[in-house]
Amino acid sequence: MLPILHQIFGSALVIVGLIVLPLPLPFGLIMLTIGFALLAPYIPVVQRLIKKMRAKWPDLDRNLRLHRHRFPPVIKKTIDKTHPTAPAE
């Protein structure tokens, strides 16, 4: 039941985040980040997108690895899965 709720809520956050992205305040970016974090453990396309982003922006990759211990287990697993040098599934 929880994965379904994650996917529904994550999808809603991504859609609303895209709608409010042009606003001057960064609420859209925050919503997109949270939405992708909720969707990543369950959707391979999102995992590949995050993997490409981590390869393109080394600071993002470094910060995710640095703060990995603070996240819940499902996000830790996703951080490991989306590491730029991790083998493709």
Secondary structure as GFF3:
##gff-version 3
##sequence-region A 1 89
A	DSSP	alpha_helix	2	20	.	.	.	ID=ss1
A	DSSP	alpha_helix	27	39	.	.	.	ID=ss2
A	DSSP	alpha_helix	44	56	.	.	.	ID=ss3
A	DSSP	alpha_helix	58	66	.	.	.	ID=ss4
A	DSSP	three_ten_helix	68	70	.	.	.	ID=ss5
A	DSSP	alpha_helix	73	81	.	.	.	ID=ss6
###
